[in-house]
Every structure is written in C-alpha cells, then in structure tokens.
Amino acid sequence: MSLLAGLREHSLVVADTGDLDAIKRYQPQDATTNPSLILKAFELPRYQELIDKVLAESCRDEDDLSRIVDQLSVAIGRQIADVVPGRISTEVSAHLSFDTQASIQKAYELIERYERMGINRSRVLIKLASTWEGIRAAQQLEREGINCNLTLLFSDAQAQACFDAGVYLISPFVGRVSDWYQKTSGEKFALEEDPGVLFVKGICERAAAGHYDTVVMGASFRTTDQVLALAGCDRLTISPGLLEQLDSMEGEVTPKIQQETVTRKAFTPLSEAGFRWQHNQDAMANEMLADGIRRFANDQQTLESLITQRLTARA
C-alpha cells in the first residue's frame, strides 16, 4: 500500500493547489486555494481559455480589479468543484484582513457568484485570515450557514478564538512555524521536536479536550515526514509535490494523533483584549501572521497587474 493510501485511512486528504490536473490525479476529498495558488494557476496553459472568457465577461460588467480576481477565483473553483466530491476553499482578499464588515460583504459576493454558477454554498468554504476581525466575520457567517476556513493560524490564541466562534475549519500551519524557529535558532530540529508538528498536534489535542466541533486541518508542509507525523489529524492539505512523493512510496501509516484518548478540559473563552495579548506574546505567531497577510496581498497585487496587462492587450 502506498503511504498516501495509508494516510487516507486516518486523515481526510485535501489538495493544496489550484492545478486541476493534479487534483484529478490524486483525487482528494477537498481542495484549498489562496492568492498564491490562483496566481500559479493563472500561468498554467489549461486555464488560458477560462481566463480569456472571464476577462471578456469582466470587460462588460466589472470595473474593479479585485472583483475580477474574485470572478477568476470562483471560475477556477467552479471547475475544481466538478472534480472533488467535497468542498472548495476560496479566499477573501488579504487586504480585508482587519475589516470585519468588508470581509462579510466579500464573503456574500463570493457565495453569490458560486450560486449563480450552480454551486451550493454547502460546497464552499470562505477562507479568512485568523485575525480578530477575520474570526468575528467568520462567527457571523457561520451563524448564517456560510462555513469558513480560517487560515494563517500560528498561535494557540488564534485557535482558541476560532473554537469560541464556532468556526467550521481551521488551518494551523506546520512548515512556516518550523521555518521561523529554524531561522531564529539556527537549529535543524529532529522530527519529534519539529516546532510546526508539535504546534499542530497541540491544536488537535486542544480541540479534542474542549470537545469543539471545529475541524483541524494541518497545512503548509515542507516534507512527507511532517505530513505522516500528523496522521490522525482531521484533515491534511498537501501540495501536489508531496502528494506525488507519498503516492510513490510504500509503507504502513500509523496514526500519530488519537484525539479520542485526550482528557476533557474546559477552556476560558477569549475576550478581544485577551486574544490580542496572548497572540502578541508569541513572537513567531505575531511575525508570521503579518508576513502571511503581506504575502497574500502582494500576490493579489501581482495577479491584478497580470489581469491589467491582459485587458490592455485585448483593447
């Protein structure tokens, strides 16, 4: 049995890509996207016809580049939804990470676009940054039956605030956490001491101890060893390169996370002040959240620039 097949026995596998060919090849349950992945998809040959169609339609009824990006993201998401049996995550612009009401409005627009294309909201996860404002937006959306995926999650405070808000799914990062600690300390950590792996294991245990319904999905992996070290996590979103490696290797996969054995514990809900203080005390989380928002915003700007170039060439 391949390691990928073995992993599927313990965790739901999600494709961390907008590449339709890779999604078809590895047949994940769900697929996640972000501005960086949409930017890569923008350059893939298989999407050029779709992009031209979206831009032709946009010339008639769109004058806001960010909305053209939304239209493109949903069009790609629509194709992915035809391939995966589960859900497709679509991201609210990183520029709105600190604006609750604007994030909610953008989520409504994305859901409306999907529903006009025949994709029910039950197939979509609205992806938001795990800022206080993003979590508040998710809380309201969840109450209205719009499920959310909270990304760029690096601290226990972010996870607890998401649990308190009843968020459907969170995506704690593995690789970026490990990267920060390796760069800061100059050490290369053994797998059993990997800070990113230990962080996500801790989040899984917190979810189980608090009996929270929120799905925990490990994200941002650097190696197959990191992936396998989190077998048993609810979901794992994995890049095509790592999916290929896992599919090509034989072996047995044993669950490293067994949430049913975790002792129940009550956690105190976080106030805004408590959230901001606890998150601020974690230097890694504070730095990586800001860096992640900047990166996604930069990729959105690059995508908008490419769209402008294509529109200009069409004129």
C-alpha positions as CSV (number, residue, x, y, z in Angstrom):
1,M,0.0,0.0,0.0
2,S,1.3,3.5,-0.8
3,L,1.8,5.9,2.0
4,L,-0.8,8.2,0.5
5,A,-3.4,5.4,0.6
6,G,-2.4,4.6,4.2
7,L,-2.7,8.2,5.2
8,R,-6.2,8.3,3.8
9,E,-7.2,5.7,6.4
10,H,-6.5,8.1,9.2
11,S,-7.0,11.7,7.8
12,L,-9.0,13.2,5.1
13,V,-6.6,14.3,2.4
14,V,-7.1,17.8,0.8
15,A,-5.2,19.1,-2.3
16,D,-3.3,22.4,-1.6
17,T,-3.4,23.6,-5.2
18,G,-5.5,25.1,-7.9
19,D,-4.0,22.8,-10.5
20,L,-6.9,20.8,-11.9
21,D,-4.6,18.1,-13.4
22,A,-3.0,17.4,-10.0
23,I,-6.4,17.4,-8.4
24,K,-7.7,14.8,-10.8
25,R,-4.5,12.7,-10.4
26,Y,-4.7,12.4,-6.6
27,Q,-8.4,12.6,-6.1
28,P,-8.6,14.5,-2.8
29,Q,-11.8,15.0,-0.9
30,D,-11.5,18.8,-0.9
31,A,-9.2,21.4,-2.4
32,T,-7.9,24.7,-1.0
33,T,-6.7,27.7,-2.8
34,N,-5.2,31.1,-1.9
35,P,-3.9,34.1,-3.9
36,S,-0.5,32.4,-4.4
37,L,-2.1,29.3,-5.9
38,I,-4.5,31.2,-8.1
39,L,-1.5,33.2,-9.3
40,K,0.2,29.9,-10.3
41,A,-3.0,28.7,-12.0
42,F,-3.1,31.9,-14.0
43,E,0.1,30.8,-15.7
44,L,-1.0,27.2,-16.5
45,P,-1.9,26.5,-20.2
46,R,-5.0,24.6,-19.3
47,Y,-6.6,27.8,-17.7
48,Q,-5.9,30.2,-20.5
49,E,-9.2,29.7,-22.3
50,L,-11.1,30.1,-19.0
51,I,-9.1,33.3,-18.1
52,D,-9.9,34.8,-21.5
53,K,-13.6,34.0,-21.1
54,V,-13.6,35.6,-17.6
55,L,-11.8,38.7,-18.8
56,A,-14.1,39.1,-21.8
57,E,-17.1,39.0,-19.4
58,S,-15.4,41.3,-17.0
59,C,-14.9,43.9,-19.6
60,R,-18.6,44.3,-19.8
61,D,-19.6,44.3,-16.1
62,E,-16.6,44.7,-13.9
63,D,-14.5,47.8,-13.3
64,D,-12.8,46.7,-10.0
65,L,-9.7,44.6,-10.4
66,S,-10.3,42.9,-7.1
67,R,-13.7,41.8,-8.3
68,I,-12.2,40.4,-11.4
69,V,-9.8,38.4,-9.2
70,D,-12.9,37.1,-7.3
71,Q,-14.6,36.2,-10.6
72,L,-11.5,34.3,-11.7
73,S,-11.1,32.6,-8.4
74,V,-14.7,31.4,-8.5
75,A,-14.5,30.3,-12.1
76,I,-11.4,28.1,-11.2
77,G,-13.2,27.0,-8.0
78,R,-16.2,26.0,-10.1
79,Q,-14.0,23.7,-12.2
80,I,-12.4,22.2,-9.2
81,A,-15.8,21.6,-7.6
82,D,-16.7,19.4,-10.6
83,V,-13.7,17.2,-9.7
84,V,-13.6,17.0,-5.9
85,P,-16.6,15.4,-4.1
86,G,-16.2,17.7,-1.1
87,R,-15.5,21.4,-0.7
88,I,-13.5,24.1,-2.3
89,S,-12.0,26.9,-0.2
90,T,-12.0,30.4,-1.7
91,E,-10.2,33.3,-0.1
92,V,-11.3,36.7,0.9
93,S,-8.7,39.3,-0.2
94,A,-5.9,39.7,2.4
95,H,-6.5,43.5,2.1
96,L,-9.7,43.0,4.2
97,S,-8.0,41.1,7.0
98,F,-8.7,43.8,9.5
99,D,-12.2,44.8,8.4
100,T,-14.9,42.6,9.7
101,Q,-17.9,44.1,7.8
102,A,-16.0,44.3,4.5
103,S,-14.9,40.6,4.9
104,I,-18.5,39.6,5.5
105,Q,-19.7,41.5,2.4
106,K,-17.0,40.0,0.3
107,A,-18.0,36.5,1.5
108,Y,-21.6,37.2,0.4
109,E,-20.3,38.2,-3.0
110,L,-18.3,35.1,-3.4
111,I,-21.1,32.8,-2.3
112,E,-23.5,34.6,-4.7
113,R,-21.0,34.1,-7.6
114,Y,-20.8,30.4,-6.8
115,E,-24.6,30.0,-6.5
116,R,-25.0,31.8,-9.9
117,M,-22.7,29.1,-11.3
118,G,-24.8,26.3,-9.7
119,I,-22.5,25.6,-6.8
120,N,-24.4,25.5,-3.5
121,R,-22.9,27.3,-0.5
122,S,-22.6,23.9,1.2
123,R,-19.8,23.1,-1.2
124,V,-17.8,26.3,-0.4
125,L,-15.6,27.3,2.5
126,I,-14.9,31.0,2.8
127,K,-11.2,31.4,3.6
128,L,-10.3,34.2,6.0
129,A,-7.1,35.3,7.8
130,S,-7.1,34.4,11.5
131,T,-7.1,38.0,12.7
132,W,-9.6,39.0,15.4
133,E,-11.6,40.8,12.7
134,G,-11.5,37.7,10.4
135,I,-12.7,35.5,13.2
136,R,-15.5,37.8,14.0
137,A,-16.5,37.8,10.4
138,A,-16.4,34.0,10.4
139,Q,-18.6,33.9,13.5
140,Q,-21.4,35.8,11.8
141,L,-21.1,33.9,8.6
142,E,-21.3,30.6,10.4
143,R,-24.5,31.7,12.1
144,E,-25.9,32.4,8.6
145,G,-25.0,29.0,7.3
146,I,-21.8,30.0,5.4
147,N,-18.9,27.8,6.5
148,C,-15.4,29.2,6.9
149,N,-11.8,28.1,6.7
150,L,-9.6,30.2,9.0
151,T,-6.0,30.3,7.6
152,L,-2.7,31.9,8.6
153,L,-3.1,30.3,12.0
154,F,0.1,30.3,14.1
155,S,-0.9,30.6,17.8
156,D,-3.0,28.9,20.4
157,A,-4.8,32.2,20.9
158,Q,-6.0,32.2,17.3
159,A,-7.1,28.6,17.6
160,Q,-9.0,29.2,20.8
161,A,-10.7,32.3,19.4
162,C,-11.8,30.2,16.4
163,F,-13.1,27.4,18.7
164,D,-15.0,30.0,20.7
165,A,-16.5,31.4,17.5
166,G,-17.8,28.1,16.2
167,V,-15.7,28.2,13.1
168,Y,-16.2,25.2,10.8
169,L,-12.5,24.6,10.0
170,I,-9.1,26.0,10.9
171,S,-5.8,25.6,9.0
172,P,-2.8,25.7,11.5
173,F,0.5,26.0,9.6
174,V,3.3,23.5,10.0
175,G,6.1,24.5,7.6
176,R,6.1,28.2,8.2
177,V,6.2,27.6,12.0
178,S,9.2,25.3,11.6
179,D,10.9,27.7,9.2
180,W,10.7,30.5,11.7
181,Y,12.2,28.5,14.6
182,Q,14.9,27.1,12.4
183,K,15.9,30.5,11.1
184,T,15.7,32.1,14.6
185,S,17.6,29.4,16.5
186,G,19.9,28.2,13.7
187,E,19.0,24.7,14.6
188,K,17.6,21.9,12.4
189,F,15.1,20.0,14.5
190,A,14.5,16.3,14.6
191,L,11.0,15.3,13.6
192,E,9.9,14.5,17.2
193,E,11.0,18.1,18.1
194,D,9.7,19.8,15.0
195,P,8.0,23.0,16.3
196,G,5.4,23.1,13.5
197,V,4.4,19.5,14.0
198,L,4.2,19.9,17.8
199,F,2.1,23.1,17.3
200,V,-0.5,21.4,15.2
201,K,-0.6,18.3,17.5
202,G,-1.3,20.7,20.3
203,I,-4.1,22.3,18.4
204,C,-5.6,18.9,17.7
205,E,-5.4,18.0,21.4
206,R,-7.0,21.3,22.4
207,A,-9.9,20.7,20.0
208,A,-10.4,17.2,21.4
209,A,-10.0,18.3,25.1
210,G,-12.5,21.1,24.6
211,H,-14.9,18.9,22.6
212,Y,-15.0,21.6,19.9
213,D,-16.7,20.8,16.6
214,T,-14.2,22.8,14.6
215,V,-12.3,20.7,12.0
216,V,-8.5,20.9,12.3
217,M,-6.6,20.8,9.0
218,G,-2.8,20.8,9.1
219,A,-1.4,22.9,6.4
220,S,1.9,24.3,4.9
221,F,4.0,21.1,4.9
222,R,7.6,21.0,3.9
223,T,8.3,17.3,3.9
224,T,6.4,14.0,3.8
225,D,7.8,13.2,7.3
226,Q,5.9,16.2,8.6
227,V,2.7,15.0,6.9
228,L,3.0,11.5,8.3
229,A,3.8,12.8,11.8
230,L,0.3,14.3,11.8
231,A,-1.6,11.2,10.6
232,G,-4.8,11.2,12.5
233,C,-5.4,15.0,12.3
234,D,-8.9,15.6,10.9
235,R,-7.7,16.8,7.6
236,L,-4.3,17.5,5.9
237,T,-4.0,19.8,3.0
238,I,-1.0,18.7,0.9
239,S,0.8,20.2,-2.1
240,P,1.0,18.1,-5.4
241,G,4.7,17.6,-5.0
242,L,4.3,15.9,-1.6
243,L,1.2,14.0,-2.7
244,E,3.3,12.6,-5.5
245,Q,6.0,11.5,-3.1
246,L,3.6,9.9,-0.7
247,D,1.9,8.1,-3.6
248,S,5.2,6.7,-4.9
249,M,6.4,5.3,-1.5
250,E,5.2,2.0,0.1
251,G,4.8,1.5,3.8
252,E,2.4,1.4,6.7
253,V,1.0,4.6,8.2
254,T,0.1,4.6,11.9
255,P,-1.9,7.4,13.5
256,K,0.2,9.8,15.5
257,I,-2.8,11.7,16.8
258,Q,-5.5,9.9,18.7
259,Q,-7.9,12.5,19.8
260,E,-10.3,10.1,21.5
261,T,-7.8,9.5,24.2
262,V,-7.4,13.2,25.2
263,T,-8.7,14.1,28.6
264,R,-11.6,16.6,28.5
265,K,-10.8,20.1,29.7
266,A,-12.6,23.4,29.9
267,F,-11.0,26.4,28.2
268,T,-12.0,30.0,29.1
269,P,-13.3,31.9,26.0
270,L,-11.0,34.8,25.0
271,S,-12.0,38.4,25.0
272,E,-10.6,40.7,22.3
273,A,-8.0,42.0,24.8
274,G,-7.1,38.5,25.9
275,F,-6.7,37.4,22.3
276,R,-4.6,40.3,21.3
277,W,-2.4,40.0,24.4
278,Q,-1.8,36.2,24.1
279,H,-1.2,36.4,20.4
280,N,1.2,39.3,20.8
281,Q,3.2,37.4,23.4
282,D,4.0,34.8,20.7
283,A,6.8,36.4,18.7
284,M,6.7,33.7,16.0
285,A,2.9,33.9,15.6
286,N,2.8,37.7,15.6
287,E,5.5,37.9,12.9
288,M,4.2,35.1,10.7
289,L,0.6,36.3,10.6
290,A,1.7,39.7,9.5
291,D,4.1,38.2,7.0
292,G,1.4,35.9,5.6
293,I,-1.0,38.7,5.1
294,R,1.6,40.8,3.3
295,R,2.5,37.8,1.0
296,F,-1.1,37.1,0.1
297,A,-1.7,40.8,-0.5
298,N,1.4,41.0,-2.7
299,D,0.3,38.0,-4.7
300,Q,-3.2,39.6,-5.2
301,Q,-1.5,42.8,-6.5
302,T,0.6,40.7,-8.9
303,L,-2.5,38.9,-10.1
304,E,-4.3,42.2,-10.6
305,S,-1.2,43.5,-12.6
306,L,-1.3,40.5,-14.9
307,I,-5.1,41.0,-15.4
308,T,-4.5,44.6,-16.3
309,Q,-1.8,43.5,-18.9
310,R,-4.2,41.0,-20.4
311,L,-7.1,43.5,-20.5
312,T,-4.8,46.1,-22.1
313,A,-3.6,43.6,-24.7
314,R,-7.3,42.9,-25.6
315,A,-8.1,46.6,-26.1
